[in-house]
Amino acid sequence: MSVYIGNLSNEVEDEQLKQVLSRYGSVKRILVSTKHRTGEKRGFAVVEMATDAQESAAIEALRGTEWMGHSLKVSKPKTV
C-alpha cells in the first residue's frame, strides 16, 4: 500500500507531501530519500497509504502532475 513519488523538488518537506497525499486517504508514513553523508534530498519519496484503494487513487490522480516546478513520476514502488 505504498506510493513511489519521483522527480520531487529538493525543497519538499514531509508535511507538504502529507497535505497532498491526504486528499486521497490516510497517510501512514512518509520516507523522503536522502544522501547518507550529506542529508541532501535525492528527489524521491515512498509514502505508505492505509489501503490499496487509497494507493491507487493517489497514483492515478498525481501521475504526471506538475508540482513545485516538477512533473511528478508516481507509481507503485518497484520491488527488488
mmCIF file of the N, C-alpha and C atoms, coordinates in Angstrom:
data_MODEL
# 
_entry.id   MODEL 
# 
loop_
_atom_site.group_PDB 
_atom_site.id 
_atom_site.type_symbol 
_atom_site.label_atom_id 
_atom_site.label_alt_id 
_atom_site.label_comp_id 
_atom_site.label_asym_id 
_atom_site.label_entity_id 
_atom_site.label_seq_id 
_atom_site.pdbx_PDB_ins_code 
_atom_site.Cartn_x 
_atom_site.Cartn_y 
_atom_site.Cartn_z 
_atom_site.occupancy 
_atom_site.B_iso_or_equiv 
_atom_site.pdbx_formal_charge 
_atom_site.auth_seq_id 
_atom_site.auth_comp_id 
_atom_site.auth_asym_id 
_atom_site.auth_atom_id 
_atom_site.pdbx_PDB_model_num 
ATOM 1   N N  . MET A 1 1  ? 0.821  -1.186 0.000   1.00 0.00 ? 1  MET A N  1 
ATOM 2   C CA . MET A 1 1  ? 0.000  0.000  0.000   1.00 0.00 ? 1  MET A CA 1 
ATOM 3   C C  . MET A 1 1  ? 0.867  1.252  0.000   1.00 0.00 ? 1  MET A C  1 
ATOM 4   N N  . SER A 1 2  ? 1.923  1.200  -0.782  1.00 0.00 ? 2  SER A N  1 
ATOM 5   C CA . SER A 1 2  ? 2.854  2.320  -0.844  1.00 0.00 ? 2  SER A CA 1 
ATOM 6   C C  . SER A 1 2  ? 2.828  2.971  -2.215  1.00 0.00 ? 2  SER A C  1 
ATOM 7   N N  . VAL A 1 3  ? 3.211  4.236  -2.229  1.00 0.00 ? 3  VAL A N  1 
ATOM 8   C CA . VAL A 1 3  ? 3.253  5.029  -3.451  1.00 0.00 ? 3  VAL A CA 1 
ATOM 9   C C  . VAL A 1 3  ? 4.664  5.590  -3.599  1.00 0.00 ? 3  VAL A C  1 
ATOM 10  N N  . TYR A 1 4  ? 5.283  5.358  -4.764  1.00 0.00 ? 4  TYR A N  1 
ATOM 11  C CA . TYR A 1 4  ? 6.578  5.957  -5.093  1.00 0.00 ? 4  TYR A CA 1 
ATOM 12  C C  . TYR A 1 4  ? 6.299  7.290  -5.774  1.00 0.00 ? 4  TYR A C  1 
ATOM 13  N N  . ILE A 1 5  ? 6.969  8.342  -5.323  1.00 0.00 ? 5  ILE A N  1 
ATOM 14  C CA . ILE A 1 5  ? 6.845  9.653  -5.951  1.00 0.00 ? 5  ILE A CA 1 
ATOM 15  C C  . ILE A 1 5  ? 8.249  10.120 -6.312  1.00 0.00 ? 5  ILE A C  1 
ATOM 16  N N  . GLY A 1 6  ? 8.493  10.234 -7.613  1.00 0.00 ? 6  GLY A N  1 
ATOM 17  C CA . GLY A 1 6  ? 9.799  10.640 -8.100  1.00 0.00 ? 6  GLY A CA 1 
ATOM 18  C C  . GLY A 1 6  ? 9.766  12.004 -8.757  1.00 0.00 ? 6  GLY A C  1 
ATOM 19  N N  . ASN A 1 7  ? 10.948 12.519 -9.020  1.00 0.00 ? 7  ASN A N  1 
ATOM 20  C CA . ASN A 1 7  ? 11.145 13.836 -9.617  1.00 0.00 ? 7  ASN A CA 1 
ATOM 21  C C  . ASN A 1 7  ? 10.626 14.944 -8.700  1.00 0.00 ? 7  ASN A C  1 
ATOM 22  N N  . LEU A 1 8  ? 10.816 14.746 -7.404  1.00 0.00 ? 8  LEU A N  1 
ATOM 23  C CA . LEU A 1 8  ? 10.405 15.751 -6.421  1.00 0.00 ? 8  LEU A CA 1 
ATOM 24  C C  . LEU A 1 8  ? 11.430 16.879 -6.343  1.00 0.00 ? 8  LEU A C  1 
ATOM 25  N N  . SER A 1 9  ? 10.952 18.044 -5.993  1.00 0.00 ? 9  SER A N  1 
ATOM 26  C CA . SER A 1 9  ? 11.829 19.168 -5.704  1.00 0.00 ? 9  SER A CA 1 
ATOM 27  C C  . SER A 1 9  ? 12.675 18.832 -4.481  1.00 0.00 ? 9  SER A C  1 
ATOM 28  N N  . ASN A 1 10 ? 13.910 19.268 -4.465  1.00 0.00 ? 10 ASN A N  1 
ATOM 29  C CA . ASN A 1 10 ? 14.758 19.075 -3.286  1.00 0.00 ? 10 ASN A CA 1 
ATOM 30  C C  . ASN A 1 10 ? 14.306 19.934 -2.109  1.00 0.00 ? 10 ASN A C  1 
ATOM 31  N N  . GLU A 1 11 ? 13.361 20.816 -2.356  1.00 0.00 ? 11 GLU A N  1 
ATOM 32  C CA . GLU A 1 11 ? 12.841 21.692 -1.307  1.00 0.00 ? 11 GLU A CA 1 
ATOM 33  C C  . GLU A 1 11 ? 11.644 21.087 -0.576  1.00 0.00 ? 11 GLU A C  1 
ATOM 34  N N  . VAL A 1 12 ? 11.125 19.954 -1.048  1.00 0.00 ? 12 VAL A N  1 
ATOM 35  C CA . VAL A 1 12 ? 9.894  19.394 -0.495  1.00 0.00 ? 12 VAL A CA 1 
ATOM 36  C C  . VAL A 1 12 ? 10.090 18.939 0.954   1.00 0.00 ? 12 VAL A C  1 
ATOM 37  N N  . GLU A 1 13 ? 9.072  19.154 1.761   1.00 0.00 ? 13 GLU A N  1 
ATOM 38  C CA . GLU A 1 13 ? 9.067  18.738 3.163   1.00 0.00 ? 13 GLU A CA 1 
ATOM 39  C C  . GLU A 1 13 ? 8.007  17.658 3.362   1.00 0.00 ? 13 GLU A C  1 
ATOM 40  N N  . ASP A 1 14 ? 8.192  16.829 4.374   1.00 0.00 ? 14 ASP A N  1 
ATOM 41  C CA . ASP A 1 14 ? 7.243  15.755 4.668   1.00 0.00 ? 14 ASP A CA 1 
ATOM 42  C C  . ASP A 1 14 ? 5.815  16.275 4.792   1.00 0.00 ? 14 ASP A C  1 
ATOM 43  N N  . GLU A 1 15 ? 5.641  17.369 5.494   1.00 0.00 ? 15 GLU A N  1 
ATOM 44  C CA . GLU A 1 15 ? 4.295  17.909 5.732   1.00 0.00 ? 15 GLU A CA 1 
ATOM 45  C C  . GLU A 1 15 ? 3.619  18.313 4.427   1.00 0.00 ? 15 GLU A C  1 
ATOM 46  N N  . GLN A 1 16 ? 4.383  18.836 3.481   1.00 0.00 ? 16 GLN A N  1 
ATOM 47  C CA . GLN A 1 16 ? 3.811  19.195 2.181   1.00 0.00 ? 16 GLN A CA 1 
ATOM 48  C C  . GLN A 1 16 ? 3.314  17.953 1.454   1.00 0.00 ? 16 GLN A C  1 
ATOM 49  N N  . LEU A 1 17 ? 4.105  16.891 1.479   1.00 0.00 ? 17 LEU A N  1 
ATOM 50  C CA . LEU A 1 17 ? 3.679  15.635 0.863   1.00 0.00 ? 17 LEU A CA 1 
ATOM 51  C C  . LEU A 1 17 ? 2.432  15.093 1.554   1.00 0.00 ? 17 LEU A C  1 
ATOM 52  N N  . LYS A 1 18 ? 2.412  15.162 2.864   1.00 0.00 ? 18 LYS A N  1 
ATOM 53  C CA . LYS A 1 18 ? 1.252  14.665 3.612   1.00 0.00 ? 18 LYS A CA 1 
ATOM 54  C C  . LYS A 1 18 ? -0.007 15.424 3.227   1.00 0.00 ? 18 LYS A C  1 
ATOM 55  N N  . GLN A 1 19 ? 0.088  16.734 3.087   1.00 0.00 ? 19 GLN A N  1 
ATOM 56  C CA . GLN A 1 19 ? -1.076 17.535 2.702   1.00 0.00 ? 19 GLN A CA 1 
ATOM 57  C C  . GLN A 1 19 ? -1.609 17.118 1.340   1.00 0.00 ? 19 GLN A C  1 
ATOM 58  N N  . VAL A 1 20 ? -0.729 16.882 0.393   1.00 0.00 ? 20 VAL A N  1 
ATOM 59  C CA . VAL A 1 20 ? -1.152 16.491 -0.954  1.00 0.00 ? 20 VAL A CA 1 
ATOM 60  C C  . VAL A 1 20 ? -1.743 15.086 -0.952  1.00 0.00 ? 20 VAL A C  1 
ATOM 61  N N  . LEU A 1 21 ? -1.050 14.134 -0.340  1.00 0.00 ? 21 LEU A N  1 
ATOM 62  C CA . LEU A 1 21 ? -1.487 12.738 -0.373  1.00 0.00 ? 21 LEU A CA 1 
ATOM 63  C C  . LEU A 1 21 ? -2.724 12.486 0.482   1.00 0.00 ? 21 LEU A C  1 
ATOM 64  N N  . SER A 1 22 ? -2.935 13.269 1.524   1.00 0.00 ? 22 SER A N  1 
ATOM 65  C CA . SER A 1 22 ? -4.088 13.039 2.400   1.00 0.00 ? 22 SER A CA 1 
ATOM 66  C C  . SER A 1 22 ? -5.412 13.327 1.699   1.00 0.00 ? 22 SER A C  1 
ATOM 67  N N  . ARG A 1 23 ? -5.370 13.971 0.550   1.00 0.00 ? 23 ARG A N  1 
ATOM 68  C CA . ARG A 1 23 ? -6.587 14.161 -0.249  1.00 0.00 ? 23 ARG A CA 1 
ATOM 69  C C  . ARG A 1 23 ? -7.143 12.826 -0.734  1.00 0.00 ? 23 ARG A C  1 
ATOM 70  N N  . TYR A 1 24 ? -6.287 11.816 -0.778  1.00 0.00 ? 24 TYR A N  1 
ATOM 71  C CA . TYR A 1 24 ? -6.664 10.520 -1.339  1.00 0.00 ? 24 TYR A CA 1 
ATOM 72  C C  . TYR A 1 24 ? -6.809 9.440  -0.281  1.00 0.00 ? 24 TYR A C  1 
ATOM 73  N N  . GLY A 1 25 ? -6.583 9.789  0.983   1.00 0.00 ? 25 GLY A N  1 
ATOM 74  C CA . GLY A 1 25 ? -6.753 8.822  2.063   1.00 0.00 ? 25 GLY A CA 1 
ATOM 75  C C  . GLY A 1 25 ? -5.798 9.089  3.211   1.00 0.00 ? 25 GLY A C  1 
ATOM 76  N N  . SER A 1 26 ? -5.706 8.111  4.073   1.00 0.00 ? 26 SER A N  1 
ATOM 77  C CA . SER A 1 26 ? -4.897 8.221  5.277   1.00 0.00 ? 26 SER A CA 1 
ATOM 78  C C  . SER A 1 26 ? -3.426 7.915  4.980   1.00 0.00 ? 26 SER A C  1 
ATOM 79  N N  . VAL A 1 27 ? -2.561 8.864  5.293   1.00 0.00 ? 27 VAL A N  1 
ATOM 80  C CA . VAL A 1 27 ? -1.118 8.700  5.102   1.00 0.00 ? 27 VAL A CA 1 
ATOM 81  C C  . VAL A 1 27 ? -0.543 8.112  6.387   1.00 0.00 ? 27 VAL A C  1 
ATOM 82  N N  . LYS A 1 28 ? 0.038  6.925  6.277   1.00 0.00 ? 28 LYS A N  1 
ATOM 83  C CA . LYS A 1 28 ? 0.583  6.256  7.456   1.00 0.00 ? 28 LYS A CA 1 
ATOM 84  C C  . LYS A 1 28 ? 2.042  6.611  7.710   1.00 0.00 ? 28 LYS A C  1 
ATOM 85  N N  . ARG A 1 29 ? 2.815  6.766  6.620   1.00 0.00 ? 29 ARG A N  1 
ATOM 86  C CA . ARG A 1 29 ? 4.244  7.038  6.780   1.00 0.00 ? 29 ARG A CA 1 
ATOM 87  C C  . ARG A 1 29 ? 4.798  7.662  5.512   1.00 0.00 ? 29 ARG A C  1 
ATOM 88  N N  . ILE A 1 30 ? 5.779  8.547  5.667   1.00 0.00 ? 30 ILE A N  1 
ATOM 89  C CA . ILE A 1 30 ? 6.455  9.186  4.538   1.00 0.00 ? 30 ILE A CA 1 
ATOM 90  C C  . ILE A 1 30 ? 7.958  8.993  4.711   1.00 0.00 ? 30 ILE A C  1 
ATOM 91  N N  . LEU A 1 31 ? 8.593  8.490  3.666   1.00 0.00 ? 31 LEU A N  1 
ATOM 92  C CA . LEU A 1 31 ? 10.044 8.326  3.681   1.00 0.00 ? 31 LEU A CA 1 
ATOM 93  C C  . LEU A 1 31 ? 10.635 9.090  2.504   1.00 0.00 ? 31 LEU A C  1 
ATOM 94  N N  . VAL A 1 32 ? 11.195 10.261 2.778   1.00 0.00 ? 32 VAL A N  1 
ATOM 95  C CA . VAL A 1 32 ? 11.870 11.048 1.744   1.00 0.00 ? 32 VAL A CA 1 
ATOM 96  C C  . VAL A 1 32 ? 13.321 10.586 1.721   1.00 0.00 ? 32 VAL A C  1 
ATOM 97  N N  . SER A 1 33 ? 13.781 10.125 0.570   1.00 0.00 ? 33 SER A N  1 
ATOM 98  C CA . SER A 1 33 ? 15.135 9.600  0.453   1.00 0.00 ? 33 SER A CA 1 
ATOM 99  C C  . SER A 1 33 ? 16.162 10.729 0.523   1.00 0.00 ? 33 SER A C  1 
ATOM 100 N N  . THR A 1 34 ? 17.206 10.484 1.317   1.00 0.00 ? 34 THR A N  1 
ATOM 101 C CA . THR A 1 34 ? 18.293 11.454 1.448   1.00 0.00 ? 34 THR A CA 1 
ATOM 102 C C  . THR A 1 34 ? 19.639 10.750 1.278   1.00 0.00 ? 34 THR A C  1 
ATOM 103 N N  . LYS A 1 35 ? 20.643 11.532 0.918   1.00 0.00 ? 35 LYS A N  1 
ATOM 104 C CA . LYS A 1 35 ? 22.005 11.009 0.822   1.00 0.00 ? 35 LYS A CA 1 
ATOM 105 C C  . LYS A 1 35 ? 22.535 10.820 2.238   1.00 0.00 ? 35 LYS A C  1 
ATOM 106 N N  . HIS A 1 36 ? 23.159 9.681  2.490   1.00 0.00 ? 36 HIS A N  1 
ATOM 107 C CA . HIS A 1 36 ? 23.606 9.349  3.844   1.00 0.00 ? 36 HIS A CA 1 
ATOM 108 C C  . HIS A 1 36 ? 24.641 10.321 4.393   1.00 0.00 ? 36 HIS A C  1 
ATOM 109 N N  . ARG A 1 37 ? 25.579 10.714 3.586   1.00 0.00 ? 37 ARG A N  1 
ATOM 110 C CA . ARG A 1 37 ? 26.673 11.558 4.080   1.00 0.00 ? 37 ARG A CA 1 
ATOM 111 C C  . ARG A 1 37 ? 26.276 13.012 4.269   1.00 0.00 ? 37 ARG A C  1 
ATOM 112 N N  . THR A 1 38 ? 25.439 13.523 3.356   1.00 0.00 ? 38 THR A N  1 
ATOM 113 C CA . THR A 1 38 ? 25.139 14.955 3.385   1.00 0.00 ? 38 THR A CA 1 
ATOM 114 C C  . THR A 1 38 ? 23.743 15.287 3.893   1.00 0.00 ? 38 THR A C  1 
ATOM 115 N N  . GLY A 1 39 ? 22.833 14.312 3.869   1.00 0.00 ? 39 GLY A N  1 
ATOM 116 C CA . GLY A 1 39 ? 21.450 14.583 4.244   1.00 0.00 ? 39 GLY A CA 1 
ATOM 117 C C  . GLY A 1 39 ? 20.664 15.269 3.142   1.00 0.00 ? 39 GLY A C  1 
ATOM 118 N N  . GLU A 1 40 ? 21.315 15.497 1.998   1.00 0.00 ? 40 GLU A N  1 
ATOM 119 C CA . GLU A 1 40 ? 20.652 16.147 0.867   1.00 0.00 ? 40 GLU A CA 1 
ATOM 120 C C  . GLU A 1 40 ? 19.561 15.229 0.312   1.00 0.00 ? 40 GLU A C  1 
ATOM 121 N N  . LYS A 1 41 ? 18.427 15.821 -0.023  1.00 0.00 ? 41 LYS A N  1 
ATOM 122 C CA . LYS A 1 41 ? 17.313 15.048 -0.568  1.00 0.00 ? 41 LYS A CA 1 
ATOM 123 C C  . LYS A 1 41 ? 17.644 14.566 -1.968  1.00 0.00 ? 41 LYS A C  1 
ATOM 124 N N  . ARG A 1 42 ? 17.182 13.341 -2.284  1.00 0.00 ? 42 ARG A N  1 
ATOM 125 C CA . ARG A 1 42 ? 17.520 12.690 -3.551  1.00 0.00 ? 42 ARG A CA 1 
ATOM 126 C C  . ARG A 1 42 ? 16.423 12.809 -4.601  1.00 0.00 ? 42 ARG A C  1 
ATOM 127 N N  . GLY A 1 43 ? 15.320 13.481 -4.283  1.00 0.00 ? 43 GLY A N  1 
ATOM 128 C CA . GLY A 1 43 ? 14.299 13.738 -5.298  1.00 0.00 ? 43 GLY A CA 1 
ATOM 129 C C  . GLY A 1 43 ? 13.208 12.695 -5.404  1.00 0.00 ? 43 GLY A C  1 
ATOM 130 N N  . PHE A 1 44 ? 13.131 11.794 -4.417  1.00 0.00 ? 44 PHE A N  1 
ATOM 131 C CA . PHE A 1 44 ? 12.015 10.851 -4.433  1.00 0.00 ? 44 PHE A CA 1 
ATOM 132 C C  . PHE A 1 44 ? 11.620 10.466 -3.016  1.00 0.00 ? 44 PHE A C  1 
ATOM 133 N N  . ALA A 1 45 ? 10.398 9.933  -2.910  1.00 0.00 ? 45 ALA A N  1 
ATOM 134 C CA . ALA A 1 45 ? 9.866  9.516  -1.617  1.00 0.00 ? 45 ALA A CA 1 
ATOM 135 C C  . ALA A 1 45 ? 8.980  8.299  -1.810  1.00 0.00 ? 45 ALA A C  1 
ATOM 136 N N  . VAL A 1 46 ? 8.785  7.570  -0.733  1.00 0.00 ? 46 VAL A N  1 
ATOM 137 C CA . VAL A 1 46 ? 7.812  6.486  -0.689  1.00 0.00 ? 46 VAL A CA 1 
ATOM 138 C C  . VAL A 1 46 ? 6.834  6.838  0.419   1.00 0.00 ? 46 VAL A C  1 
ATOM 139 N N  . VAL A 1 47 ? 5.551  6.815  0.065   1.00 0.00 ? 47 VAL A N  1 
ATOM 140 C CA . VAL A 1 47 ? 4.500  7.173  1.011   1.00 0.00 ? 47 VAL A CA 1 
ATOM 141 C C  . VAL A 1 47 ? 3.613  5.956  1.225   1.00 0.00 ? 47 VAL A C  1 
ATOM 142 N N  . GLU A 1 48 ? 3.413  5.594  2.472   1.00 0.00 ? 48 GLU A N  1 
ATOM 143 C CA . GLU A 1 48 ? 2.554  4.459  2.797   1.00 0.00 ? 48 GLU A CA 1 
ATOM 144 C C  . GLU A 1 48 ? 1.142  4.965  3.073   1.00 0.00 ? 48 GLU A C  1 
ATOM 145 N N  . MET A 1 49 ? 0.190  4.407  2.331   1.00 0.00 ? 49 MET A N  1 
ATOM 146 C CA . MET A 1 49 ? -1.223 4.747  2.489   1.00 0.00 ? 49 MET A CA 1 
ATOM 147 C C  . MET A 1 49 ? -1.908 3.621  3.267   1.00 0.00 ? 49 MET A C  1 
ATOM 148 N N  . ALA A 1 50 ? -3.108 3.890  3.795   1.00 0.00 ? 50 ALA A N  1 
ATOM 149 C CA . ALA A 1 50 ? -3.806 2.917  4.632   1.00 0.00 ? 50 ALA A CA 1 
ATOM 150 C C  . ALA A 1 50 ? -4.370 1.736  3.846   1.00 0.00 ? 50 ALA A C  1 
ATOM 151 N N  . THR A 1 51 ? -4.818 1.955  2.605   1.00 0.00 ? 51 THR A N  1 
ATOM 152 C CA . THR A 1 51 ? -5.447 0.877  1.837   1.00 0.00 ? 51 THR A CA 1 
ATOM 153 C C  . THR A 1 51 ? -4.958 0.873  0.392   1.00 0.00 ? 51 THR A C  1 
ATOM 154 N N  . ASP A 1 52 ? -5.173 -0.248 -0.273  1.00 0.00 ? 52 ASP A N  1 
ATOM 155 C CA . ASP A 1 52 ? -4.827 -0.351 -1.694  1.00 0.00 ? 52 ASP A CA 1 
ATOM 156 C C  . ASP A 1 52 ? -5.637 0.631  -2.533  1.00 0.00 ? 52 ASP A C  1 
ATOM 157 N N  . ALA A 1 53 ? -6.905 0.824  -2.176  1.00 0.00 ? 53 ALA A N  1 
ATOM 158 C CA . ALA A 1 53 ? -7.763 1.749  -2.925  1.00 0.00 ? 53 ALA A CA 1 
ATOM 159 C C  . ALA A 1 53 ? -7.235 3.179  -2.830  1.00 0.00 ? 53 ALA A C  1 
ATOM 160 N N  . GLN A 1 54 ? -6.755 3.568  -1.660  1.00 0.00 ? 54 GLN A N  1 
ATOM 161 C CA . GLN A 1 54 ? -6.189 4.904  -1.482  1.00 0.00 ? 54 GLN A CA 1 
ATOM 162 C C  . GLN A 1 54 ? -4.899 5.041  -2.284  1.00 0.00 ? 54 GLN A C  1 
ATOM 163 N N  . GLU A 1 55 ? -4.099 3.996  -2.274  1.00 0.00 ? 55 GLU A N  1 
ATOM 164 C CA . GLU A 1 55 ? -2.865 3.985  -3.063  1.00 0.00 ? 55 GLU A CA 1 
ATOM 165 C C  . GLU A 1 55 ? -3.179 4.193  -4.539  1.00 0.00 ? 55 GLU A C  1 
ATOM 166 N N  . SER A 1 56 ? -4.122 3.436  -5.053  1.00 0.00 ? 56 SER A N  1 
ATOM 167 C CA . SER A 1 56 ? -4.492 3.536  -6.471  1.00 0.00 ? 56 SER A CA 1 
ATOM 168 C C  . SER A 1 56 ? -5.031 4.915  -6.815  1.00 0.00 ? 56 SER A C  1 
ATOM 169 N N  . ALA A 1 57 ? -5.849 5.475  -5.931  1.00 0.00 ? 57 ALA A N  1 
ATOM 170 C CA . ALA A 1 57 ? -6.419 6.805  -6.167  1.00 0.00 ? 57 ALA A CA 1 
ATOM 171 C C  . ALA A 1 57 ? -5.317 7.858  -6.243  1.00 0.00 ? 57 ALA A C  1 
ATOM 172 N N  . ALA A 1 58 ? -4.350 7.782  -5.344  1.00 0.00 ? 58 ALA A N  1 
ATOM 173 C CA . ALA A 1 58 ? -3.246 8.748  -5.332  1.00 0.00 ? 58 ALA A CA 1 
ATOM 174 C C  . ALA A 1 58 ? -2.394 8.614  -6.592  1.00 0.00 ? 58 ALA A C  1 
ATOM 175 N N  . ILE A 1 59 ? -2.102 7.389  -6.987  1.00 0.00 ? 59 ILE A N  1 
ATOM 176 C CA . ILE A 1 59 ? -1.277 7.166  -8.178  1.00 0.00 ? 59 ILE A CA 1 
ATOM 177 C C  . ILE A 1 59 ? -1.968 7.725  -9.412  1.00 0.00 ? 59 ILE A C  1 
ATOM 178 N N  . GLU A 1 60 ? -3.227 7.395  -9.588  1.00 0.00 ? 60 GLU A N  1 
ATOM 179 C CA . GLU A 1 60 ? -3.967 7.857  -10.768 1.00 0.00 ? 60 GLU A CA 1 
ATOM 180 C C  . GLU A 1 60 ? -4.090 9.378  -10.802 1.00 0.00 ? 60 GLU A C  1 
ATOM 181 N N  . ALA A 1 61 ? -4.343 9.983  -9.649  1.00 0.00 ? 61 ALA A N  1 
ATOM 182 C CA . ALA A 1 61 ? -4.557 11.430 -9.598  1.00 0.00 ? 61 ALA A CA 1 
ATOM 183 C C  . ALA A 1 61 ? -3.266 12.228 -9.781  1.00 0.00 ? 61 ALA A C  1 
ATOM 184 N N  . LEU A 1 62 ? -2.157 11.709 -9.279  1.00 0.00 ? 62 LEU A N  1 
ATOM 185 C CA . LEU A 1 62 ? -0.926 12.503 -9.232  1.00 0.00 ? 62 LEU A CA 1 
ATOM 186 C C  . LEU A 1 62 ? 0.073  12.198 -10.341 1.00 0.00 ? 62 LEU A C  1 
ATOM 187 N N  . ARG A 1 63 ? -0.070 11.085 -11.025 1.00 0.00 ? 63 ARG A N  1 
ATOM 188 C CA . ARG A 1 63 ? 0.884  10.715 -12.078 1.00 0.00 ? 63 ARG A CA 1 
ATOM 189 C C  . ARG A 1 63 ? 0.953  11.829 -13.128 1.00 0.00 ? 63 ARG A C  1 
ATOM 190 N N  . GLY A 1 64 ? 2.160  12.364 -13.351 1.00 0.00 ? 64 GLY A N  1 
ATOM 191 C CA . GLY A 1 64 ? 2.366  13.406 -14.350 1.00 0.00 ? 64 GLY A CA 1 
ATOM 192 C C  . GLY A 1 64 ? 1.968  14.805 -13.916 1.00 0.00 ? 64 GLY A C  1 
ATOM 193 N N  . THR A 1 65 ? 1.483  14.939 -12.692 1.00 0.00 ? 65 THR A N  1 
ATOM 194 C CA . THR A 1 65 ? 1.072  16.244 -12.180 1.00 0.00 ? 65 THR A CA 1 
ATOM 195 C C  . THR A 1 65 ? 2.281  17.161 -12.024 1.00 0.00 ? 65 THR A C  1 
ATOM 196 N N  . GLU A 1 66 ? 2.101  18.417 -12.336 1.00 0.00 ? 66 GLU A N  1 
ATOM 197 C CA . GLU A 1 66 ? 3.132  19.439 -12.140 1.00 0.00 ? 66 GLU A CA 1 
ATOM 198 C C  . GLU A 1 66 ? 3.006  19.946 -10.707 1.00 0.00 ? 66 GLU A C  1 
ATOM 199 N N  . TRP A 1 67 ? 4.097  19.846 -9.925  1.00 0.00 ? 67 TRP A N  1 
ATOM 200 C CA . TRP A 1 67 ? 4.071  20.286 -8.534  1.00 0.00 ? 67 TRP A CA 1 
ATOM 201 C C  . TRP A 1 67 ? 5.437  20.832 -8.157  1.00 0.00 ? 67 TRP A C  1 
ATOM 202 N N  . MET A 1 68 ? 5.461  22.029 -7.632  1.00 0.00 ? 68 MET A N  1 
ATOM 203 C CA . MET A 1 68 ? 6.693  22.694 -7.216  1.00 0.00 ? 68 MET A CA 1 
ATOM 204 C C  . MET A 1 68 ? 7.699  22.759 -8.365  1.00 0.00 ? 68 MET A C  1 
ATOM 205 N N  . GLY A 1 69 ? 7.184  22.959 -9.584  1.00 0.00 ? 69 GLY A N  1 
ATOM 206 C CA . GLY A 1 69 ? 8.037  23.104 -10.748 1.00 0.00 ? 69 GLY A CA 1 
ATOM 207 C C  . GLY A 1 69 ? 8.557  21.801 -11.336 1.00 0.00 ? 69 GLY A C  1 
ATOM 208 N N  . HIS A 1 70 ? 8.014  20.666 -10.908 1.00 0.00 ? 70 HIS A N  1 
ATOM 209 C CA . HIS A 1 70 ? 8.468  19.359 -11.382 1.00 0.00 ? 70 HIS A CA 1 
ATOM 210 C C  . HIS A 1 70 ? 7.277  18.519 -11.821 1.00 0.00 ? 70 HIS A C  1 
ATOM 211 N N  . SER A 1 71 ? 7.455  17.751 -12.882 1.00 0.00 ? 71 SER A N  1 
ATOM 212 C CA . SER A 1 71 ? 6.437  16.799 -13.335 1.00 0.00 ? 71 SER A CA 1 
ATOM 213 C C  . SER A 1 71 ? 6.644  15.499 -12.557 1.00 0.00 ? 71 SER A C  1 
ATOM 214 N N  . LEU A 1 72 ? 5.694  15.168 -11.685 1.00 0.00 ? 72 LEU A N  1 
ATOM 215 C CA . LEU A 1 72 ? 5.855  14.025 -10.795 1.00 0.00 ? 72 LEU A CA 1 
ATOM 216 C C  . LEU A 1 72 ? 5.783  12.694 -11.531 1.00 0.00 ? 72 LEU A C  1 
ATOM 217 N N  . LYS A 1 73 ? 6.602  11.764 -11.086 1.00 0.00 ? 73 LYS A N  1 
ATOM 218 C CA . LYS A 1 73 ? 6.554  10.376 -11.544 1.00 0.00 ? 73 LYS A CA 1 
ATOM 219 C C  . LYS A 1 73 ? 5.992  9.577  -10.374 1.00 0.00 ? 73 LYS A C  1 
ATOM 220 N N  . VAL A 1 74 ? 4.789  9.053  -10.543 1.00 0.00 ? 74 VAL A N  1 
ATOM 221 C CA . VAL A 1 74 ? 4.093  8.398  -9.438  1.00 0.00 ? 74 VAL A CA 1 
ATOM 222 C C  . VAL A 1 74 ? 3.708  6.981  -9.852  1.00 0.00 ? 74 VAL A C  1 
ATOM 223 N N  . SER A 1 75 ? 4.037  6.012  -9.001  1.00 0.00 ? 75 SER A N  1 
ATOM 224 C CA . SER A 1 75 ? 3.733  4.614  -9.298  1.00 0.00 ? 75 SER A CA 1 
ATOM 225 C C  . SER A 1 75 ? 3.819  3.789  -8.015  1.00 0.00 ? 75 SER A C  1 
ATOM 226 N N  . LYS A 1 76 ? 3.553  2.488  -8.152  1.00 0.00 ? 76 LYS A N  1 
ATOM 227 C CA . LYS A 1 76 ? 3.829  1.577  -7.048  1.00 0.00 ? 76 LYS A CA 1 
ATOM 228 C C  . LYS A 1 76 ? 5.341  1.405  -6.995  1.00 0.00 ? 76 LYS A C  1 
ATOM 229 N N  . PRO A 1 77 ? 5.920  1.278  -5.805  1.00 0.00 ? 77 PRO A N  1 
ATOM 230 C CA . PRO A 1 77 ? 7.370  1.073  -5.723  1.00 0.00 ? 77 PRO A CA 1 
ATOM 231 C C  . PRO A 1 77 ? 7.766  -0.240 -6.382  1.00 0.00 ? 77 PRO A C  1 
ATOM 232 N N  . LYS A 1 78 ? 8.909  -0.235 -7.038  1.00 0.00 ? 78 LYS A N  1 
ATOM 233 C CA . LYS A 1 78 ? 9.429  -1.463 -7.642  1.00 0.00 ? 78 LYS A CA 1 
ATOM 234 C C  . LYS A 1 78 ? 10.062 -2.307 -6.549  1.00 0.00 ? 78 LYS A C  1 
ATOM 235 N N  . THR A 1 79 ? 9.841  -3.602 -6.610  1.00 0.00 ? 79 THR A N  1 
ATOM 236 C CA . THR A 1 79 ? 10.457 -4.498 -5.638  1.00 0.00 ? 79 THR A CA 1 
ATOM 237 C C  . THR A 1 79 ? 11.696 -5.125 -6.251  1.00 0.00 ? 79 THR A C  1 
ATOM 238 N N  . VAL A 1 80 ? 12.652 -5.416 -5.408  1.00 0.00 ? 80 VAL A N  1 
ATOM 239 C CA . VAL A 1 80 ? 13.923 -5.970 -5.873  1.00 0.00 ? 80 VAL A CA 1 
ATOM 240 C C  . VAL A 1 80 ? 13.931 -7.465 -5.666  1.00 0.00 ? 80 VAL A C  1 
# 
